[in-house]
Each structure stands twice: as C-alpha cells, then as structure tokens.
Amino acid sequence: MSEVNSQFKLYLSKLGIESLNSMQLEAIETIREKPETILISPTGSGKTLAFLLPLIDIIDAKLEQTQALILVPSRELALQIEQVFKQMGTGLKINAVYGGRAMSKDKSDLKHPPAVLIGTPGRVADHLRREQISTDHIKTLILDEYDKSLEVGFEKEMAEIVLALEQLNKKILTSATEAKEYPKFLSLKSLDSVRFKNEQKSQLKVKVIESSIENKMEVLFQLLCSQGADNGIVFCNLKDSLIDLSAFLHSKKMQHACFFGGMEQSDRETALLQFRNGTHRLLLATDLASRGIDVPEMRFIVHFQLPLKPEEFVHRNGRTARMHQDGTAFILKNQAKALPEYVGFPEFIELQPAAIPKQTEWSTLLITGGRKDKISKGDIAGLFIKQGELDSDDIGLIELKQDVAYVAVPRRKAFALSQKLNNSKLKTKKVRITQLDEKSRLDIHTPIRRK
C-alpha cells in the first residue's frame, strides 16, 4: 500500500501526523488482506496506528454492537489506545475497561455497546461471565503486547475470552520481540505467511558503569546529574528496590516521579502525566513502564537492575532511541558480576563530576472539571490567557479527562495562578484549581510508603 486514502489523512491530521512510516503501510495492507497477522516491530515505531487504521475500515458504523476487542496487559496501554482512537475523531464509540476502575463506570459504558472495546484480560473475562458484553458481533480480536499479557499471568483469562468469541474471522497480535511459540488457544493456522517484522536500524548506544553494591545509589545519582536536563527512566526489578531508591533521591533533593504496580491507579496516571508535561524529567519504574505507556521522547534509560529476561531488556531499551532518534541505555553493573550474554558488547565508561540539575520549568495545575462539564482545552487556555494574564507560550500541555483537567504552567507562576484562578467559572461550572505537585515539593524528604 503506497498511498494513504483521504479519510486516513484526516485522522492523521487530527493526531498531528503528516504521514505513515513504511512499517505502518505494510502492516495495514497485511491486516486488511490476512485473517491472522503477527506484527513484530520495535517499541515506539507506531504499532497502535498500524492496527487502528485498518480496524476502522472493518467496523460497520451502522451496527450499534461491539465488533472488535483489543486485549492489553495494562490499564495504561488501554487508556493510551482509547485516547489515540478518540483523537482521530472517527465517530465510532470506544471504551476501555480494566482492573482498578469502578465496575459501575464499566456498566454505564457497556449499556450502549462500544464498536471497539479495549480491556485487560481479567476485567474483560469478568464482564463476559456477568454477560455484560455481547460476543455475537465481535469478529476482530487484537492482542496488543500479547506476550506481556501471558507473562503477567493472563493466559487462563485470554483462553476463556477467545473461546467465547465464536464469530472471529480476524486475529492480530503485536509485540516488540519475536516469540518462540504462540498460544495454542489462538488456533493460529497461517502464521508463516503473515508474520511481519520491521527492520529498523537502531540508534541506541549501550554503556556500562561499574559500581559496588554499597555505592550503587550514589553512582546512579552521579549518572543522573551528568544527564542534566534530559528526560529518562530508571528501571528497577522490584517495587521495594524502587521505593528505597526513591527515598535516596529525595534525600539528595532530586525530583522524580514513580511508577509501579503497587501504586493506586490515580497516582500512576498522575506520575505519567507529570512526566509527559515536563513537571518531572525523571521516572523511576518497574517493567510495567517498559512498554504500552504514553511518555515523551527521552534521551536515556538506566538499568539500575538488569531484567531477568532478555525480552524485557529489549522493551526497556525501546523507550529511548525511538524512530531513528538516538539514545543511550546505561547499565549499572556490579563489579563482582559478569554481564549476561543478551547485553552484547557495550561500552564501559567512567563518570565525570556534575552538578545536580535545576528544577524543571513546569508545574502542574489540577482543575476540577472535565469533558462531562462540556469544558474544552480552548476554554482552559482562554481562562489562563484572559484572567491569568499568561502568554500563549506560557501554557504547556493540557490534558482533559472526564471529570478533571490538568495544565502545565511555568513553575515560577504556578502558585500565584492557582490562588488567582481558584473558584473561576469554566462553562457553567465553578472549578477549583490547585497546584498538583505542591505536596511532593514540600515533603521532598518523605519517601514513598510501602503498601
């Protein structure tokens, strides 16, 4: 498929994308023509659009029933896909269901069946058992990052779901890494003829820094100082390791956000939001953040602890050096241990002294009104420009949710703006406006509490 039709171009323009890459073009053609597609392509190469665009053509807009199901390993990935689909403005109803979300909200969304349903296997299987999802018209199944879903223990639920989808005529699997074998419950028949693999040249550099166990956190701190104002993720294998590292960085007055499975869903979403909008330039994370999350382009990632599986090493590294951009993956190596073979032949380096980076220029304000109040991004920008007396350049990323909204503003003006604009009217609603990161700034010495 060498050309993109005019309707696709309209969707892309709404996403701020000028053209599709070669992987997306080939994947779209394959998905259209084949009943079973295996899409293997690096993180950040655009797999979401590669399966959403042909899916739109498959859906019958006149049929008010669920026709496609997208299974994902995490709620973050579900929300990301839902957001992309909604931004495209297709006119088709889409909803995401996942663990941690109120069942009453799911029930309300499913009362009028979405054309496309996204969900984690556990929550989707639960709704199927409750007969809250009709499978009569679901003909397309997409397993996004399917290997991760299997890895985190969803195989039983996935098998249950596939068994319930009796009308399936199209299956699409995606991942960033090639699998040795595919789940038997999928009953794949034409695997060899439809496998797609993207051959992109990586610009990733892998560098190793040696340390002892005793001074590993101090070495990491020096490494992070050396990266200055660049964005990056530090990966830990365990939640407890991440919490200890967070406490150490707080003691050094190095601001950061945290992201791991033991956090409340709202806290996880806030961490990613503040990372996206520039409030924080550093994210401490477990492998939950190695794929399927909406984060900005970053210059580096750090393996504070190397993953146990080579596949996760690939996925972590895929958060940087995306789409032909360069980036660096740093490995903190214990002096007494050898590197695993999957690391390859990295460059060993020594750190040079560097000062702690200054705070970011942005801060996040929380607004207690959202889409359900008919509030738009334009309304928010207008309030901050007219009553807040901000220049348009002083308004950063605005994210609009169902019940709330977030806006990034210059840190030096954030507190004064929250005081000045609090209890303002947006549309017909009086909203409260507060500085979201004020508490973390005041309690910078307080570590995250283990749950």
KEKOLDREN-6409 format. One line per field, with one value per residue (C-alpha): x negated, y, z; residue number from 1. Coordinates in steps of 0.05 Angstrom, whole numbers, plus 32768, in hexadecimal, padded with zeros to 4 digits. Layout:
N
east = (X,...)
north = (Y,...)
up = (Z,...)
n = (NUM,...)
This chain:
451
east = (8000,7FD9,800F,803B,8084,80A2,80C8,8089,8067,809E,8094,8049,8050,8079,803E,800C,7FED,7FDA,7FCE,7FCA,7F87,7F76,7F86,7FCB,7FDB,7FC6,7FE9,802B,802A,801A,8052,8084,8073,8062,808E,8052,801C,7FDE,7FC2,7F7C,7F5F,7F34,7F53,7F64,7F6A,7FB5,7FD6,8015,8026,8011,804C,807E,8081,8095,80C3,80EC,80F9,810F,8143,818B,819E,81E8,81E5,81EA,81C8,8181,815C,8113,80EF,80A9,8088,804D,8021,802A,805C,802A,8027,8073,807A,8044,8067,80AA,808E,806E,80AE,80D8,80A8,80B1,80FA,8116,815C,8158,8164,8128,8121,80EA,80F6,80C1,80B3,80B4,80EC,8131,815D,8197,8171,8166,81AF,81C4,8195,81AA,81F4,81ED,81BB,817C,8167,8122,8114,80CF,80BF,8091,80A0,80B5,80E9,8103,810B,8131,8162,816B,817D,81B0,81CC,81C0,819C,81BE,818E,81BF,819F,8156,8131,80ED,80BE,807F,804D,801F,7FDE,7FFB,7FBB,7FBE,8005,7FEF,7FB2,7FDB,8009,8045,8041,807E,80AA,8091,80A2,80E7,80F4,80DD,8109,8145,8138,815A,8160,8116,80FB,80BF,8087,804F,8015,7FE1,7F9F,7F5A,7F38,7F3E,7F5D,7F43,7F8A,7FD1,800B,802E,8072,806D,806E,8043,8042,801D,7FE6,7FAC,7FCE,7FE2,7FA9,7F90,7F4E,7F35,7EEB,7ED9,7E92,7E8C,7E67,7E61,7E1F,7E15,7DE3,7DCD,7DB9,7D9B,7DA9,7DA9,7DE9,7DDC,7DD5,7E05,7E39,7E03,7DE8,7E2E,7E36,7DF6,7E0D,7E4F,7E2B,7E00,7E3F,7E52,7E97,7EA4,7EE1,7ED5,7EF0,7ECC,7EE3,7EE4,7EF9,7F1D,7F4D,7F25,7EE5,7F09,7F25,7EE0,7EC2,7EF9,7EEA,7EA0,7EAD,7EDD,7EA5,7E7A,7EB2,7EB7,7EFF,7F1F,7F60,7F6B,7F91,7F9D,7FD4,7FE0,7FF6,803D,8055,8060,8018,7FFC,8023,800B,7FC3,7FC6,7FEB,7FB6,7F7F,7FA2,7FAD,7F67,7F76,7F46,7F0E,7EFE,7F2A,7F18,7F3D,7F44,7F4D,7F95,7F7A,7F50,7F88,7FCE,7FCB,7FD2,7F92,7F68,7F2A,7EF0,7EA5,7E93,7EA9,7E83,7E83,7E7A,7E85,7E81,7EC1,7EC5,7EDB,7EB9,7EFD,7F06,7EC1,7ED9,7F1A,7EF9,7EC6,7EFF,7F15,7EDB,7EBB,7F01,7F10,7EC8,7EBA,7E7B,7E7A,7E51,7E60,7E34,7E26,7E0F,7DE4,7DCF,7D83,7D85,7DB6,7DB1,7DE2,7E15,7E0A,7E49,7E28,7DF7,7DB7,7DC5,7D94,7D78,7D73,7D5F,7D89,7D71,7D88,7DC7,7DF5,7E3C,7E6C,7E9A,7EE4,7F0D,7F2E,7F74,7FA7,7FEC,802E,806B,80B0,80EE,8115,8111,8133,8174,817A,8173,812F,80FE,80B3,80C3,80ED,80B3,8081,80B0,80B7,806C,805E,8097,809E,8059,8037,8009,7FEA,7FFD,7FB4,7FBD,7FF3,7FD6,7FF8,8042,8061,80AC,80CD,8115,8118,80D9,80A5,805A,8032,7FE7,7FD2,7F8F,7F79,7F69,7FB2,7FD7,7FE8,7FFE,802A,804B,805D,8075,809E,80BA,8106,8109,8141,8135,8174,81AA,817F,8158,8116,80E0,8098,805E,8014,800F,7FC5,7FC5,7FC8,7F8E,7F66,7F73,7F69,7F2A,7F09,7F43,7F3A,7F73,7F95,7F95,7FDA)
north = (8000,803C,8071,8085,8094,80D8,80C1,80A5,80E7,810B,80DD,80E7,8133,8132,810D,813F,8109,8119,80D3,8089,8065,8028,7FF7,8015,8014,7FCB,7FB6,7FD8,7FB3,7F70,7F79,7F8A,7F4D,7F17,7EF6,7EEF,7F23,7F21,7F67,7F69,7FAF,7FD7,8000,8045,8033,8040,7FFC,801B,8041,8005,7FDD,8014,8030,7FEF,7FDF,801E,8003,7FC0,7FDE,7FE6,802B,801C,7FDF,7FF7,7FBA,7FA9,7F90,7F91,7F7F,7F97,7F73,7F95,7F83,7FC5,7FFC,802F,8010,800B,8055,8067,8042,805F,80A6,809D,8081,80BA,80EE,80D3,80E8,80AB,80B2,806A,805B,803F,802E,8012,7FE3,7FCE,7FB9,7FF1,8016,8018,7FE1,8013,803D,7FFF,7FEC,8032,8031,7FEC,7FFB,8019,7FE8,8008,7FF5,7FE9,7FCF,7FD2,7FAE,7F86,7F3B,7F36,7F6D,7F57,7F0F,7F28,7F4E,7F12,7EE7,7F1B,7F1C,7F67,7F60,7F42,7F1A,7F0F,7F43,7F42,7F2C,7F4D,7F3E,7F66,7F4F,7F8B,7F7A,7F34,7F16,7F45,7F30,7EE8,7EF9,7F1C,7EE0,7EEE,7EAE,7E8E,7ECB,7ED5,7E8D,7E96,7ED5,7EB7,7E7A,7EA9,7ECD,7E9E,7ECF,7EE1,7EE7,7F14,7F0F,7F41,7F38,7F6D,7F70,7F8F,7F4B,7F0B,7ED1,7E89,7E6F,7E89,7E77,7E38,7E54,7E85,7E4C,7E73,7E52,7E7F,7E99,7E93,7EBA,7EF7,7F04,7F4B,7F63,7FAA,7FB1,7FF5,8009,801A,8058,803D,8040,8011,8027,8005,8026,7FFA,8002,7FDC,7FC8,7FFA,8037,8025,805A,808F,807B,807F,80C5,80DC,80BD,80E2,8123,8118,8114,815B,8170,8132,8105,80BE,8080,8057,800F,7FE3,7F9A,7F9F,7FD0,7FD0,7FE2,801B,8036,8034,8058,808C,809B,80A2,80D3,80FA,8101,811E,814E,8130,8135,80FA,80D3,8089,8055,800D,7FDA,7FE6,802E,8046,804D,8099,80A1,807A,80A4,80E4,80CC,80C1,8102,812B,8106,8117,8160,816F,8176,813C,8128,80E7,80AA,806F,8032,7FE7,7FC1,7FD8,8015,7FEF,7FF1,8008,804C,8092,80B6,80EA,80DE,80D3,80D5,809C,8062,8042,7FF8,8002,7FB7,7F8D,7F68,7F1D,7F11,7F2A,7F3E,7F72,7F8E,7F9B,7FBA,7FE8,7FFF,800D,8048,806F,8073,8070,8078,8085,80B5,80A7,8096,8072,8037,8038,7FF9,7FFD,7FBF,7F9E,7F9A,7F52,7F38,7F2B,7F48,7F18,7F05,7F29,7F6D,7F63,7F8C,7FCF,8008,800F,8057,807F,80B8,80FF,812C,8155,8183,816F,8188,81C3,81B8,81B3,81F3,81D5,81C6,81A5,81C4,8199,81B2,8192,8190,8167,814C,813C,8186,8197,81B8,81BB,81C7,8209,821D,820E,8233,826F,8272,8271,82A5,82D5,82D1,82B3,82E4,82AF,82B1,8276,825E,8258,8223,81DE,819B,819A,8156,8150,8116,8105,8126,814F,8173,8181,81BB,81C6,820E,822F,8218,825F,8274,8235,8245,828C,8272,823D,8273,82A5,8276,8248,8247,8263,8250,8222,821C,8218,81F7,8218,81F3,81EC,81F4,81D9,81CD,8182,8179,81A8,816F,8149,818A,8197,8150,8144,811E,80EF,80AC,8087,8059,800E,7FF1)
up = (8000,7FE7,7FF3,802D,801D,802C,8069,8088,807A,80A1,80DD,80DA,80D7,8117,8138,811C,80EF,80A7,808C,809E,80A1,8076,80AF,80B8,806E,8067,80A7,8091,804F,8072,80A5,806F,8045,8078,80AE,80DD,80E5,8111,8116,8133,8136,8167,819F,8186,813D,813A,8142,8160,8121,80F7,8112,8122,80DB,80B8,80F2,80E2,809C,80B8,80E8,80D0,80E9,80E2,8110,8158,8175,818C,814F,8164,81A5,81B7,81F1,8213,824F,8275,8283,826B,8226,8224,8233,8201,81C8,81DC,81DB,8196,8179,8196,817C,8136,8137,8114,8130,8149,8193,81B9,8202,822F,826A,829B,82E2,8315,82F0,8311,82F5,82F5,82C2,8297,829C,8286,824A,8235,8239,81F3,81D3,81B8,8172,818D,81D3,81F3,8233,825F,825B,82A3,829F,825A,8272,82AF,8284,8256,8292,82A8,8261,825C,8219,81DC,81B0,8178,814A,8161,8123,812F,816A,8176,81AA,81B4,81D7,81DD,81F9,8235,8243,8244,826F,82A5,82AD,8280,8256,8278,826D,8226,8215,8234,820B,81C9,81D4,81DD,819B,816B,8131,812B,80E5,80F2,8126,812F,815F,816E,8194,8191,8196,816F,8195,8193,8193,8193,81C2,81AC,81C0,8186,8153,8122,80DE,80AE,80DA,80A9,8071,8099,80C9,80C2,80DF,80DA,80CB,80E7,80F6,8140,8155,819C,81C1,81FC,8232,8272,82B4,82EA,8333,8374,8396,83CD,83A1,8369,837A,837F,833B,831E,833C,831B,82D9,82DD,82EC,82AE,8282,8294,827C,8251,825C,8272,8295,82CA,82CA,8309,830C,834F,836F,83B0,838B,8369,83AA,83CB,838F,8390,83D9,83CA,8390,83BB,83EE,83B6,83A3,835D,8347,8324,8319,8329,8303,831B,8324,836E,8364,8361,8319,8322,833C,8301,82CF,82F2,82F0,82A5,829A,82BF,8298,8256,8265,827F,82C9,82D4,82A5,82CA,82D3,8301,82E9,82E8,82A7,82A8,8283,8250,821D,8210,8233,8216,8228,8204,81DB,820A,8204,8232,825D,8297,82AA,82F5,82F7,82B8,82A7,82AF,8267,8228,820B,8242,8233,81EC,8203,8236,8203,81D3,81FD,81E1,819B,817D,8133,811E,8157,817F,81C9,81FE,822A,8268,8290,82D9,82DF,8320,831D,8336,8301,82B7,8285,8267,821E,8206,8215,81DC,81DA,81FB,8208,824F,8267,82A5,82BF,82C4,82FE,82EF,8315,8326,82F0,82FF,8308,82C9,82B0,82B2,82E9,82E4,82F8,8305,82EF,830B,82CA,828B,824D,8271,8282,8237,8246,820C,8209,81E8,8224,8253,8228,8224,8270,827A,8244,8255,82A0,82AF,8281,8265,8220,81F3,81F8,8244,823C,8237,822C,823D,824B,824F,8274,8281,82C6,82CB,82A1,82A9,828D,828F,829F,82B0,82F6,830B,82FD,8313,835B,834B,8312,833E,8370,833C,8312,8348,8349,8302,82D2,8297,826D,82A3,82D9,8310,8313,8347,832F,8358,834D,8345,8356,8393,83C5,83A7,83A6,83F0,8406,83DD,8416,8420,83FB,83DB,840C,83FF,83F8)
n = (1,2,3,4,5,6,7,8,9,10,11,12,13,14,15,16,17,18,19,20,21,22,23,24,25,26,27,28,29,30,31,32,33,34,35,36,37,38,39,40,41,42,43,44,45,46,47,48,49,50,51,52,53,54,55,56,57,58,59,60,61,62,63,64,65,66,67,68,69,70,71,72,73,74,75,76,77,78,79,80,81,82,83,84,85,86,87,88,89,90,91,92,93,94,95,96,97,98,99,100,101,102,103,104,105,106,107,108,109,110,111,112,113,114,115,116,117,118,119,120,121,122,123,124,125,126,127,128,129,130,131,132,133,134,135,136,137,138,139,140,141,142,143,144,145,146,147,148,149,150,151,152,153,154,155,156,157,158,159,160,161,162,163,164,165,166,167,168,169,170,171,172,173,174,175,176,177,178,179,180,181,182,183,184,185,186,187,188,189,190,191,192,193,194,195,196,197,198,199,200,201,202,203,204,205,206,207,208,209,210,211,212,213,214,215,216,217,218,219,220,221,222,223,224,225,226,227,228,229,230,231,232,233,234,235,236,237,238,239,240,241,242,243,244,245,246,247,248,249,250,251,252,253,254,255,256,257,258,259,260,261,262,263,264,265,266,267,268,269,270,271,272,273,274,275,276,277,278,279,280,281,282,283,284,285,286,287,288,289,290,291,292,293,294,295,296,297,298,299,300,301,302,303,304,305,306,307,308,309,310,311,312,313,314,315,316,317,318,319,320,321,322,323,324,325,326,327,328,329,330,331,332,333,334,335,336,337,338,339,340,341,342,343,344,345,346,347,348,349,350,351,352,353,354,355,356,357,358,359,360,361,362,363,364,365,366,367,368,369,370,371,372,373,374,375,376,377,378,379,380,381,382,383,384,385,386,387,388,389,390,391,392,393,394,395,396,397,398,399,400,401,402,403,404,405,406,407,408,409,410,411,412,413,414,415,416,417,418,419,420,421,422,423,424,425,426,427,428,429,430,431,432,433,434,435,436,437,438,439,440,441,442,443,444,445,446,447,448,449,450,451)
